[in-house]
Amino acid sequence: MKKGIRILALLGAILLAGLYLSTLVFAFWQSELALQLLKSSVALTILLPILLYAFFLIGKVSCSRKQQDQESQNTKER
């Protein structure tokens, strides 16, 4: 589980770095398409960390609930 989380975190960091770079490139590029791409890049730069945090939080909560359920079943069996 921890290995999967580390891989997802690394992929998220790489994706964010790519978004930062693309935002910089689109800011200096002069065209109508570049303006639309700049807006979407800025929006994703803001939304992606929020979504990643939410996914990790949900995963953390679900893992702790599974552990609590297993512990409660083990105590009931005794």
N, CA, C and O atoms as a Maestro MAE file, in Angstrom:
{
 s_m_m2io_version
 :::
 2.0.0
}

f_m_ct {
 s_m_title
 :::
 protein
 m_atom[312] {
  # First column is atom index #
  i_m_mmod_type
  r_m_x_coord
  r_m_y_coord
  r_m_z_coord
  i_m_residue_number
  s_m_chain_name
  s_m_pdb_residue_name
  s_m_pdb_atom_name
  i_m_atomic_number
  :::
  1 25 0.820 -1.198 0.000 1 A "MET " " N  " 7
  2 3 0.000 0.000 0.000 1 A "MET " " CA " 6
  3 2 0.862 1.259 0.000 1 A "MET " " C  " 6
  4 15 0.594 2.208 -0.737 1 A "MET " " O  " 8
  5 25 1.916 1.255 0.849 2 A "LYS " " N  " 7
  6 3 2.761 2.437 0.918 2 A "LYS " " CA " 6
  7 2 3.537 2.654 -0.380 2 A "LYS " " C  " 6
  8 15 3.788 3.790 -0.783 2 A "LYS " " O  " 8
  9 25 3.909 1.560 -1.023 3 A "LYS " " N  " 7
  10 3 4.629 1.682 -2.286 3 A "LYS " " CA " 6
  11 2 3.734 2.313 -3.348 3 A "LYS " " C  " 6
  12 15 4.193 3.142 -4.134 3 A "LYS " " O  " 8
  13 25 2.467 1.929 -3.376 4 A "GLY " " N  " 7
  14 3 1.511 2.510 -4.319 4 A "GLY " " CA " 6
  15 2 1.289 3.987 -4.066 4 A "GLY " " C  " 6
  16 15 1.177 4.779 -5.002 4 A "GLY " " O  " 8
  17 25 1.228 4.353 -2.797 5 A "ILE " " N  " 7
  18 3 1.047 5.764 -2.445 5 A "ILE " " CA " 6
  19 2 2.257 6.577 -2.874 5 A "ILE " " C  " 6
  20 15 2.120 7.693 -3.375 5 A "ILE " " O  " 8
  21 25 3.438 6.013 -2.676 6 A "ARG " " N  " 7
  22 3 4.654 6.727 -3.095 6 A "ARG " " CA " 6
  23 2 4.698 6.914 -4.611 6 A "ARG " " C  " 6
  24 15 5.105 7.967 -5.102 6 A "ARG " " O  " 8
  25 25 4.282 5.901 -5.336 7 A "ILE " " N  " 7
  26 3 4.273 6.001 -6.796 7 A "ILE " " CA " 6
  27 2 3.273 7.066 -7.244 7 A "ILE " " C  " 6
  28 15 3.574 7.879 -8.118 7 A "ILE " " O  " 8
  29 25 2.077 7.057 -6.639 8 A "LEU " " N  " 7
  30 3 1.080 8.079 -6.981 8 A "LEU " " CA " 6
  31 2 1.555 9.480 -6.619 8 A "LEU " " C  " 6
  32 15 1.305 10.433 -7.358 8 A "LEU " " O  " 8
  33 25 2.234 9.606 -5.492 9 A "ALA " " N  " 7
  34 3 2.756 10.914 -5.098 9 A "ALA " " CA " 6
  35 2 3.826 11.393 -6.079 9 A "ALA " " C  " 6
  36 15 3.866 12.572 -6.429 9 A "ALA " " O  " 8
  37 25 4.681 10.492 -6.516 10 A "LEU " " N  " 7
  38 3 5.707 10.849 -7.491 10 A "LEU " " CA " 6
  39 2 5.082 11.251 -8.822 10 A "LEU " " C  " 6
  40 15 5.507 12.227 -9.441 10 A "LEU " " O  " 8
  41 25 4.077 10.503 -9.260 11 A "LEU " " N  " 7
  42 3 3.389 10.857 -10.505 11 A "LEU " " CA " 6
  43 2 2.698 12.215 -10.385 11 A "LEU " " C  " 6
  44 15 2.713 13.005 -11.328 11 A "LEU " " O  " 8
  45 25 2.101 12.483 -9.244 12 A "GLY " " N  " 7
  46 3 1.472 13.780 -9.016 12 A "GLY " " CA " 6
  47 2 2.489 14.912 -9.045 12 A "GLY " " C  " 6
  48 15 2.215 15.977 -9.598 12 A "GLY " " O  " 8
  49 25 3.658 14.691 -8.456 13 A "ALA " " N  " 7
  50 3 4.702 15.716 -8.456 13 A "ALA " " CA " 6
  51 2 5.222 15.977 -9.866 13 A "ALA " " C  " 6
  52 15 5.463 17.124 -10.242 13 A "ALA " " O  " 8
  53 25 5.392 14.917 -10.636 14 A "ILE " " N  " 7
  54 3 5.847 15.073 -12.023 14 A "ILE " " CA " 6
  55 2 4.798 15.810 -12.849 14 A "ILE " " C  " 6
  56 15 5.129 16.683 -13.652 14 A "ILE " " O  " 8
  57 25 3.537 15.453 -12.648 15 A "LEU " " N  " 7
  58 3 2.451 16.120 -13.365 15 A "LEU " " CA " 6
  59 2 2.375 17.597 -13.001 15 A "LEU " " C  " 6
  60 15 2.167 18.441 -13.873 15 A "LEU " " O  " 8
  61 25 2.540 17.913 -11.727 16 A "LEU " " N  " 7
  62 3 2.536 19.319 -11.309 16 A "LEU " " CA " 6
  63 2 3.710 20.095 -11.907 16 A "LEU " " C  " 6
  64 15 3.551 21.238 -12.337 16 A "LEU " " O  " 8
  65 25 4.878 19.476 -11.932 17 A "ALA " " N  " 7
  66 3 6.039 20.142 -12.539 17 A "ALA " " CA " 6
  67 2 5.781 20.411 -14.019 17 A "ALA " " C  " 6
  68 15 6.136 21.472 -14.531 17 A "ALA " " O  " 8
  69 25 5.166 19.452 -14.702 18 A "GLY " " N  " 7
  70 3 4.816 19.653 -16.109 18 A "GLY " " CA " 6
  71 2 3.806 20.774 -16.287 18 A "GLY " " C  " 6
  72 15 3.887 21.548 -17.240 18 A "GLY " " O  " 8
  73 25 2.850 20.857 -15.363 19 A "LEU " " N  " 7
  74 3 1.857 21.929 -15.435 19 A "LEU " " CA " 6
  75 2 2.499 23.293 -15.201 19 A "LEU " " C  " 6
  76 15 2.152 24.268 -15.868 19 A "LEU " " O  " 8
  77 25 3.433 23.364 -14.255 20 A "TYR " " N  " 7
  78 3 4.126 24.638 -14.017 20 A "TYR " " CA " 6
  79 2 4.907 25.065 -15.254 20 A "TYR " " C  " 6
  80 15 4.887 26.234 -15.638 20 A "TYR " " O  " 8
  81 25 5.588 24.120 -15.870 21 A "LEU " " N  " 7
  82 3 6.360 24.426 -17.075 21 A "LEU " " CA " 6
  83 2 5.441 24.844 -18.219 21 A "LEU " " C  " 6
  84 15 5.731 25.804 -18.932 21 A "LEU " " O  " 8
  85 25 4.332 24.123 -18.395 22 A "SER " " N  " 7
  86 3 3.417 24.483 -19.485 22 A "SER " " CA " 6
  87 2 2.767 25.847 -19.239 22 A "SER " " C  " 6
  88 15 2.527 26.596 -20.185 22 A "SER " " O  " 8
  89 25 2.483 26.169 -17.986 23 A "THR " " N  " 7
  90 3 1.929 27.484 -17.668 23 A "THR " " CA " 6
  91 2 2.909 28.581 -18.063 23 A "THR " " C  " 6
  92 15 2.510 29.603 -18.619 23 A "THR " " O  " 8
  93 25 4.175 28.373 -17.778 24 A "LEU " " N  " 7
  94 3 5.197 29.355 -18.146 24 A "LEU " " CA " 6
  95 2 5.310 29.493 -19.665 24 A "LEU " " C  " 6
  96 15 5.415 30.605 -20.182 24 A "LEU " " O  " 8
  97 25 5.289 28.382 -20.366 25 A "VAL " " N  " 7
  98 3 5.397 28.419 -21.833 25 A "VAL " " CA " 6
  99 2 4.186 29.109 -22.444 25 A "VAL " " C  " 6
  100 15 4.332 29.940 -23.340 25 A "VAL " " O  " 8
  101 25 2.986 28.769 -21.964 26 A "PHE " " N  " 7
  102 3 1.770 29.365 -22.522 26 A "PHE " " CA " 6
  103 2 1.666 30.856 -22.214 26 A "PHE " " C  " 6
  104 15 1.037 31.605 -22.962 26 A "PHE " " O  " 8
  105 25 2.281 31.286 -21.115 27 A "ALA " " N  " 7
  106 3 2.235 32.706 -20.763 27 A "ALA " " CA " 6
  107 2 3.006 33.551 -21.771 27 A "ALA " " C  " 6
  108 15 2.638 34.699 -22.021 27 A "ALA " " O  " 8
  109 25 4.063 33.002 -22.350 28 A "PHE " " N  " 7
  110 3 4.868 33.764 -23.302 28 A "PHE " " CA " 6
  111 2 4.485 33.532 -24.759 28 A "PHE " " C  " 6
  112 15 4.949 34.249 -25.646 28 A "PHE " " O  " 8
  113 25 3.658 32.555 -25.004 29 A "TRP " " N  " 7
  114 3 3.245 32.212 -26.349 29 A "TRP " " CA " 6
  115 2 2.101 33.131 -26.751 29 A "TRP " " C  " 6
  116 15 1.159 33.307 -25.978 29 A "TRP " " O  " 8
  117 25 2.159 33.721 -27.939 30 A "GLN " " N  " 7
  118 3 1.159 34.697 -28.370 30 A "GLN " " CA " 6
  119 2 0.217 34.091 -29.408 30 A "GLN " " C  " 6
  120 15 0.514 34.080 -30.602 30 A "GLN " " O  " 8
  121 25 -0.916 33.591 -28.938 31 A "SER " " N  " 7
  122 3 -1.974 33.137 -29.835 31 A "SER " " CA " 6
  123 2 -3.251 32.953 -29.019 31 A "SER " " C  " 6
  124 15 -3.222 32.937 -27.788 31 A "SER " " O  " 8
  125 25 -4.367 32.816 -29.725 32 A "GLU " " N  " 7
  126 3 -5.644 32.627 -29.036 32 A "GLU " " CA " 6
  127 2 -5.686 31.261 -28.342 32 A "GLU " " C  " 6
  128 15 -6.216 31.136 -27.238 32 A "GLU " " O  " 8
  129 25 -5.131 30.252 -28.988 33 A "LEU " " N  " 7
  130 3 -5.081 28.922 -28.395 33 A "LEU " " CA " 6
  131 2 -4.233 28.927 -27.120 33 A "LEU " " C  " 6
  132 15 -4.576 28.269 -26.138 33 A "LEU " " O  " 8
  133 25 -3.145 29.659 -27.141 34 A "ALA " " N  " 7
  134 3 -2.270 29.715 -25.968 34 A "ALA " " CA " 6
  135 2 -2.990 30.319 -24.767 34 A "ALA " " C  " 6
  136 15 -2.770 29.886 -23.636 34 A "ALA " " O  " 8
  137 25 -3.844 31.308 -24.994 35 A "LEU " " N  " 7
  138 3 -4.601 31.914 -23.897 35 A "LEU " " CA " 6
  139 2 -5.548 30.893 -23.268 35 A "LEU " " C  " 6
  140 15 -5.656 30.822 -22.044 35 A "LEU " " O  " 8
  141 25 -6.224 30.113 -24.086 36 A "GLN " " N  " 7
  142 3 -7.118 29.077 -23.563 36 A "GLN " " CA " 6
  143 2 -6.325 27.996 -22.825 36 A "GLN " " C  " 6
  144 15 -6.737 27.532 -21.762 36 A "GLN " " O  " 8
  145 25 -5.191 27.603 -23.394 37 A "LEU " " N  " 7
  146 3 -4.358 26.599 -22.742 37 A "LEU " " CA " 6
  147 2 -3.775 27.127 -21.433 37 A "LEU " " C  " 6
  148 15 -3.629 26.375 -20.470 37 A "LEU " " O  " 8
  149 25 -3.442 28.413 -21.395 38 A "LEU " " N  " 7
  150 3 -2.932 29.024 -20.174 38 A "LEU " " CA " 6
  151 2 -3.989 28.983 -19.074 38 A "LEU " " C  " 6
  152 15 -3.689 28.646 -17.928 38 A "LEU " " O  " 8
  153 25 -5.216 29.325 -19.424 39 A "LYS " " N  " 7
  154 3 -6.299 29.298 -18.434 39 A "LYS " " CA " 6
  155 2 -6.510 27.888 -17.893 39 A "LYS " " C  " 6
  156 15 -6.662 27.698 -16.686 39 A "LYS " " O  " 8
  157 25 -6.519 26.906 -18.783 40 A "SER " " N  " 7
  158 3 -6.725 25.530 -18.327 40 A "SER " " CA " 6
  159 2 -5.535 25.032 -17.510 40 A "SER " " C  " 6
  160 15 -5.713 24.282 -16.550 40 A "SER " " O  " 8
  161 25 -4.341 25.439 -17.880 41 A "SER " " N  " 7
  162 3 -3.159 25.034 -17.139 41 A "SER " " CA " 6
  163 2 -3.151 25.627 -15.729 41 A "SER " " C  " 6
  164 15 -2.798 24.944 -14.767 41 A "SER " " O  " 8
  165 25 -3.533 26.877 -15.609 42 A "VAL " " N  " 7
  166 3 -3.606 27.509 -14.283 42 A "VAL " " CA " 6
  167 2 -4.687 26.841 -13.442 42 A "VAL " " C  " 6
  168 15 -4.484 26.595 -12.253 42 A "VAL " " O  " 8
  169 25 -5.822 26.549 -14.044 43 A "ALA " " N  " 7
  170 3 -6.907 25.891 -13.310 43 A "ALA " " CA " 6
  171 2 -6.474 24.504 -12.820 43 A "ALA " " C  " 6
  172 15 -6.742 24.141 -11.675 43 A "ALA " " O  " 8
  173 25 -5.813 23.738 -13.677 44 A "LEU " " N  " 7
  174 3 -5.351 22.414 -13.266 44 A "LEU " " CA " 6
  175 2 -4.246 22.486 -12.224 44 A "LEU " " C  " 6
  176 15 -4.144 21.610 -11.365 44 A "LEU " " O  " 8
  177 25 -3.418 23.521 -12.293 45 A "THR " " N  " 7
  178 3 -2.372 23.705 -11.302 45 A "THR " " CA " 6
  179 2 -2.980 23.927 -9.922 45 A "THR " " C  " 6
  180 15 -2.393 23.537 -8.912 45 A "THR " " O  " 8
  181 25 -4.141 24.543 -9.877 46 A "ILE " " N  " 7
  182 3 -4.827 24.763 -8.600 46 A "ILE " " CA " 6
  183 2 -5.619 23.520 -8.187 46 A "ILE " " C  " 6
  184 15 -5.591 23.127 -7.021 46 A "ILE " " O  " 8
  185 25 -6.318 22.906 -9.129 47 A "LEU " " N  " 7
  186 3 -7.211 21.796 -8.795 47 A "LEU " " CA " 6
  187 2 -6.498 20.468 -8.546 47 A "LEU " " C  " 6
  188 15 -6.947 19.679 -7.715 47 A "LEU " " O  " 8
  189 25 -5.413 20.211 -9.239 48 A "LEU " " N  " 7
  190 3 -4.737 18.925 -9.104 48 A "LEU " " CA " 6
  191 2 -4.249 18.648 -7.679 48 A "LEU " " C  " 6
  192 15 -4.501 17.555 -7.171 48 A "LEU " " O  " 8
  193 25 -3.567 19.579 -7.011 49 A "PRO " " N  " 7
  194 3 -3.159 19.288 -5.624 49 A "PRO " " CA " 6
  195 2 -4.353 19.065 -4.695 49 A "PRO " " C  " 6
  196 15 -4.279 18.250 -3.775 49 A "PRO " " O  " 8
  197 25 -5.439 19.776 -4.927 50 A "ILE " " N  " 7
  198 3 -6.631 19.595 -4.101 50 A "ILE " " CA " 6
  199 2 -7.202 18.193 -4.297 50 A "ILE " " C  " 6
  200 15 -7.559 17.520 -3.330 50 A "ILE " " O  " 8
  201 25 -7.285 17.762 -5.546 51 A "LEU " " N  " 7
  202 3 -7.801 16.425 -5.833 51 A "LEU " " CA " 6
  203 2 -6.883 15.328 -5.300 51 A "LEU " " C  " 6
  204 15 -7.356 14.332 -4.753 51 A "LEU " " O  " 8
  205 25 -5.568 15.509 -5.459 52 A "LEU " " N  " 7
  206 3 -4.630 14.520 -4.931 52 A "LEU " " CA " 6
  207 2 -4.737 14.415 -3.416 52 A "LEU " " C  " 6
  208 15 -4.715 13.315 -2.865 52 A "LEU " " O  " 8
  209 25 -4.854 15.554 -2.739 53 A "TYR " " N  " 7
  210 3 -5.006 15.545 -1.290 53 A "TYR " " CA " 6
  211 2 -6.281 14.820 -0.887 53 A "TYR " " C  " 6
  212 15 -6.283 14.039 0.066 53 A "TYR " " O  " 8
  213 25 -7.357 15.075 -1.607 54 A "ALA " " N  " 7
  214 3 -8.631 14.419 -1.301 54 A "ALA " " CA " 6
  215 2 -8.529 12.910 -1.496 54 A "ALA " " C  " 6
  216 15 -9.026 12.153 -0.663 54 A "ALA " " O  " 8
  217 25 -7.897 12.457 -2.578 55 A "PHE " " N  " 7
  218 3 -7.750 11.027 -2.819 55 A "PHE " " CA " 6
  219 2 -6.909 10.363 -1.736 55 A "PHE " " C  " 6
  220 15 -7.257 9.285 -1.255 55 A "PHE " " O  " 8
  221 25 -5.800 11.001 -1.348 56 A "PHE " " N  " 7
  222 3 -4.964 10.435 -0.305 56 A "PHE " " CA " 6
  223 2 -5.691 10.411 1.037 56 A "PHE " " C  " 6
  224 15 -5.540 9.461 1.805 56 A "PHE " " O  " 8
  225 25 -6.463 11.428 1.321 57 A "LEU " " N  " 7
  226 3 -7.224 11.482 2.567 57 A "LEU " " CA " 6
  227 2 -8.289 10.381 2.606 57 A "LEU " " C  " 6
  228 15 -8.470 9.721 3.630 57 A "LEU " " O  " 8
  229 25 -8.982 10.191 1.500 58 A "ILE " " N  " 7
  230 3 -9.989 9.126 1.422 58 A "ILE " " CA " 6
  231 2 -9.321 7.762 1.576 58 A "ILE " " C  " 6
  232 15 -9.839 6.895 2.280 58 A "ILE " " O  " 8
  233 25 -8.189 7.569 0.931 59 A "GLY " " N  " 7
  234 3 -7.466 6.309 1.065 59 A "GLY " " CA " 6
  235 2 -7.002 6.056 2.483 59 A "GLY " " C  " 6
  236 15 -7.067 4.926 2.968 59 A "GLY " " O  " 8
  237 25 -6.539 7.083 3.145 60 A "LYS " " N  " 7
  238 3 -6.073 6.957 4.522 60 A "LYS " " CA " 6
  239 2 -7.230 6.608 5.450 60 A "LYS " " C  " 6
  240 15 -7.095 5.748 6.321 60 A "LYS " " O  " 8
  241 25 -8.352 7.267 5.265 61 A "VAL " " N  " 7
  242 3 -9.522 7.010 6.105 61 A "VAL " " CA " 6
  243 2 -10.061 5.602 5.860 61 A "VAL " " C  " 6
  244 15 -10.417 4.904 6.809 61 A "VAL " " O  " 8
  245 25 -10.122 5.187 4.614 62 A "SER " " N  " 7
  246 3 -10.652 3.843 4.320 62 A "SER " " CA " 6
  247 2 -9.723 2.765 4.860 62 A "SER " " C  " 6
  248 15 -10.201 1.728 5.320 62 A "SER " " O  " 8
  249 25 -8.417 2.974 4.819 63 A "CYS " " N  " 7
  250 3 -7.483 1.987 5.370 63 A "CYS " " CA " 6
  251 2 -7.633 1.892 6.879 63 A "CYS " " C  " 6
  252 15 -7.619 0.793 7.433 63 A "CYS " " O  " 8
  253 25 -7.776 3.023 7.548 64 A "SER " " N  " 7
  254 3 -7.922 2.987 9.000 64 A "SER " " CA " 6
  255 2 -9.245 2.342 9.397 64 A "SER " " C  " 6
  256 15 -9.313 1.656 10.418 64 A "SER " " O  " 8
  257 25 -10.293 2.549 8.610 65 A "ARG " " N  " 7
  258 3 -11.579 1.902 8.904 65 A "ARG " " CA " 6
  259 2 -11.486 0.396 8.708 65 A "ARG " " C  " 6
  260 15 -12.054 -0.368 9.488 65 A "ARG " " O  " 8
  261 25 -10.775 -0.037 7.671 66 A "LYS " " N  " 7
  262 3 -10.608 -1.475 7.447 66 A "LYS " " CA " 6
  263 2 -9.856 -2.109 8.607 66 A "LYS " " C  " 6
  264 15 -10.207 -3.198 9.060 66 A "LYS " " O  " 8
  265 25 -8.822 -1.425 9.087 67 A "GLN " " N  " 7
  266 3 -8.057 -1.947 10.213 67 A "GLN " " CA " 6
  267 2 -8.924 -2.006 11.466 67 A "GLN " " C  " 6
  268 15 -8.849 -2.974 12.222 67 A "GLN " " O  " 8
  269 25 -9.735 -0.995 11.693 68 A "GLN " " N  " 7
  270 3 -10.620 -0.996 12.858 68 A "GLN " " CA " 6
  271 2 -11.638 -2.124 12.752 68 A "GLN " " C  " 6
  272 15 -11.936 -2.780 13.749 68 A "GLN " " O  " 8
  273 25 -12.172 -2.356 11.567 69 A "ASP " " N  " 7
  274 3 -13.130 -3.442 11.367 69 A "ASP " " CA " 6
  275 2 -12.485 -4.797 11.619 69 A "ASP " " C  " 6
  276 15 -13.094 -5.673 12.234 69 A "ASP " " O  " 8
  277 25 -11.260 -4.972 11.147 70 A "GLN " " N  " 7
  278 3 -10.560 -6.232 11.358 70 A "GLN " " CA " 6
  279 2 -10.271 -6.445 12.842 70 A "GLN " " C  " 6
  280 15 -10.409 -7.556 13.353 70 A "GLN " " O  " 8
  281 25 -9.872 -5.387 13.525 71 A "GLU " " N  " 7
  282 3 -9.598 -5.492 14.950 71 A "GLU " " CA " 6
  283 2 -10.853 -5.823 15.736 71 A "GLU " " C  " 6
  284 15 -10.806 -6.619 16.675 71 A "GLU " " O  " 8
  285 25 -11.977 -5.221 15.363 72 A "SER " " N  " 7
  286 3 -13.218 -5.499 16.067 72 A "SER " " CA " 6
  287 2 -13.693 -6.927 15.802 72 A "SER " " C  " 6
  288 15 -14.281 -7.552 16.685 72 A "SER " " O  " 8
  289 25 -13.449 -7.447 14.608 73 A "GLN " " N  " 7
  290 3 -13.825 -8.827 14.309 73 A "GLN " " CA " 6
  291 2 -12.926 -9.794 15.084 73 A "GLN " " C  " 6
  292 15 -13.384 -10.839 15.548 73 A "GLN " " O  " 8
  293 25 -11.655 -9.443 15.219 74 A "ASN " " N  " 7
  294 3 -10.742 -10.305 15.966 74 A "ASN " " CA " 6
  295 2 -11.116 -10.369 17.444 74 A "ASN " " C  " 6
  296 15 -11.010 -11.428 18.062 74 A "ASN " " O  " 8
  297 25 -11.548 -9.257 18.010 75 A "THR " " N  " 7
  298 3 -11.943 -9.262 19.427 75 A "THR " " CA " 6
  299 2 -13.264 -9.974 19.624 75 A "THR " " C  " 6
  300 15 -13.483 -10.559 20.685 75 A "THR " " O  " 8
  301 25 -14.156 -9.947 18.641 76 A "LYS " " N  " 7
  302 3 -15.427 -10.651 18.742 76 A "LYS " " CA " 6
  303 2 -15.236 -12.161 18.672 76 A "LYS " " C  " 6
  304 15 -15.978 -12.909 19.309 76 A "LYS " " O  " 8
  305 25 -14.254 -12.613 17.909 77 A "GLU " " N  " 7
  306 3 -13.981 -14.040 17.752 77 A "GLU " " CA " 6
  307 2 -13.411 -14.639 19.024 77 A "GLU " " C  " 6
  308 15 -13.576 -15.835 19.265 77 A "GLU " " O  " 8
  309 25 -12.758 -13.854 19.828 78 A "ARG " " N  " 7
  310 3 -12.139 -14.360 21.065 78 A "ARG " " CA " 6
  311 2 -13.205 -14.582 22.048 78 A "ARG " " C  " 6
  312 15 -12.931 -15.008 23.170 78 A "ARG " " O  " 8
  :::
 }
 m_bond[311] {
  # First column is bond index #
  i_m_from
  i_m_to
  i_m_order
  :::
  1 1 2 1
  2 2 3 1
  3 3 4 2
  4 3 5 1
  5 5 6 1
  6 6 7 1
  7 7 8 2
  8 7 9 1
  9 9 10 1
  10 10 11 1
  11 11 12 2
  12 11 13 1
  13 13 14 1
  14 14 15 1
  15 15 16 2
  16 15 17 1
  17 17 18 1
  18 18 19 1
  19 19 20 2
  20 19 21 1
  21 21 22 1
  22 22 23 1
  23 23 24 2
  24 23 25 1
  25 25 26 1
  26 26 27 1
  27 27 28 2
  28 27 29 1
  29 29 30 1
  30 30 31 1
  31 31 32 2
  32 31 33 1
  33 33 34 1
  34 34 35 1
  35 35 36 2
  36 35 37 1
  37 37 38 1
  38 38 39 1
  39 39 40 2
  40 39 41 1
  41 41 42 1
  42 42 43 1
  43 43 44 2
  44 43 45 1
  45 45 46 1
  46 46 47 1
  47 47 48 2
  48 47 49 1
  49 49 50 1
  50 50 51 1
  51 51 52 2
  52 51 53 1
  53 53 54 1
  54 54 55 1
  55 55 56 2
  56 55 57 1
  57 57 58 1
  58 58 59 1
  59 59 60 2
  60 59 61 1
  61 61 62 1
  62 62 63 1
  63 63 64 2
  64 63 65 1
  65 65 66 1
  66 66 67 1
  67 67 68 2
  68 67 69 1
  69 69 70 1
  70 70 71 1
  71 71 72 2
  72 71 73 1
  73 73 74 1
  74 74 75 1
  75 75 76 2
  76 75 77 1
  77 77 78 1
  78 78 79 1
  79 79 80 2
  80 79 81 1
  81 81 82 1
  82 82 83 1
  83 83 84 2
  84 83 85 1
  85 85 86 1
  86 86 87 1
  87 87 88 2
  88 87 89 1
  89 89 90 1
  90 90 91 1
  91 91 92 2
  92 91 93 1
  93 93 94 1
  94 94 95 1
  95 95 96 2
  96 95 97 1
  97 97 98 1
  98 98 99 1
  99 99 100 2
  100 99 101 1
  101 101 102 1
  102 102 103 1
  103 103 104 2
  104 103 105 1
  105 105 106 1
  106 106 107 1
  107 107 108 2
  108 107 109 1
  109 109 110 1
  110 110 111 1
  111 111 112 2
  112 111 113 1
  113 113 114 1
  114 114 115 1
  115 115 116 2
  116 115 117 1
  117 117 118 1
  118 118 119 1
  119 119 120 2
  120 119 121 1
  121 121 122 1
  122 122 123 1
  123 123 124 2
  124 123 125 1
  125 125 126 1
  126 126 127 1
  127 127 128 2
  128 127 129 1
  129 129 130 1
  130 130 131 1
  131 131 132 2
  132 131 133 1
  133 133 134 1
  134 134 135 1
  135 135 136 2
  136 135 137 1
  137 137 138 1
  138 138 139 1
  139 139 140 2
  140 139 141 1
  141 141 142 1
  142 142 143 1
  143 143 144 2
  144 143 145 1
  145 145 146 1
  146 146 147 1
  147 147 148 2
  148 147 149 1
  149 149 150 1
  150 150 151 1
  151 151 152 2
  152 151 153 1
  153 153 154 1
  154 154 155 1
  155 155 156 2
  156 155 157 1
  157 157 158 1
  158 158 159 1
  159 159 160 2
  160 159 161 1
  161 161 162 1
  162 162 163 1
  163 163 164 2
  164 163 165 1
  165 165 166 1
  166 166 167 1
  167 167 168 2
  168 167 169 1
  169 169 170 1
  170 170 171 1
  171 171 172 2
  172 171 173 1
  173 173 174 1
  174 174 175 1
  175 175 176 2
  176 175 177 1
  177 177 178 1
  178 178 179 1
  179 179 180 2
  180 179 181 1
  181 181 182 1
  182 182 183 1
  183 183 184 2
  184 183 185 1
  185 185 186 1
  186 186 187 1
  187 187 188 2
  188 187 189 1
  189 189 190 1
  190 190 191 1
  191 191 192 2
  192 191 193 1
  193 193 194 1
  194 194 195 1
  195 195 196 2
  196 195 197 1
  197 197 198 1
  198 198 199 1
  199 199 200 2
  200 199 201 1
  201 201 202 1
  202 202 203 1
  203 203 204 2
  204 203 205 1
  205 205 206 1
  206 206 207 1
  207 207 208 2
  208 207 209 1
  209 209 210 1
  210 210 211 1
  211 211 212 2
  212 211 213 1
  213 213 214 1
  214 214 215 1
  215 215 216 2
  216 215 217 1
  217 217 218 1
  218 218 219 1
  219 219 220 2
  220 219 221 1
  221 221 222 1
  222 222 223 1
  223 223 224 2
  224 223 225 1
  225 225 226 1
  226 226 227 1
  227 227 228 2
  228 227 229 1
  229 229 230 1
  230 230 231 1
  231 231 232 2
  232 231 233 1
  233 233 234 1
  234 234 235 1
  235 235 236 2
  236 235 237 1
  237 237 238 1
  238 238 239 1
  239 239 240 2
  240 239 241 1
  241 241 242 1
  242 242 243 1
  243 243 244 2
  244 243 245 1
  245 245 246 1
  246 246 247 1
  247 247 248 2
  248 247 249 1
  249 249 250 1
  250 250 251 1
  251 251 252 2
  252 251 253 1
  253 253 254 1
  254 254 255 1
  255 255 256 2
  256 255 257 1
  257 257 258 1
  258 258 259 1
  259 259 260 2
  260 259 261 1
  261 261 262 1
  262 262 263 1
  263 263 264 2
  264 263 265 1
  265 265 266 1
  266 266 267 1
  267 267 268 2
  268 267 269 1
  269 269 270 1
  270 270 271 1
  271 271 272 2
  272 271 273 1
  273 273 274 1
  274 274 275 1
  275 275 276 2
  276 275 277 1
  277 277 278 1
  278 278 279 1
  279 279 280 2
  280 279 281 1
  281 281 282 1
  282 282 283 1
  283 283 284 2
  284 283 285 1
  285 285 286 1
  286 286 287 1
  287 287 288 2
  288 287 289 1
  289 289 290 1
  290 290 291 1
  291 291 292 2
  292 291 293 1
  293 293 294 1
  294 294 295 1
  295 295 296 2
  296 295 297 1
  297 297 298 1
  298 298 299 1
  299 299 300 2
  300 299 301 1
  301 301 302 1
  302 302 303 1
  303 303 304 2
  304 303 305 1
  305 305 306 1
  306 306 307 1
  307 307 308 2
  308 307 309 1
  309 309 310 1
  310 310 311 1
  311 311 312 2
  :::
 }
}
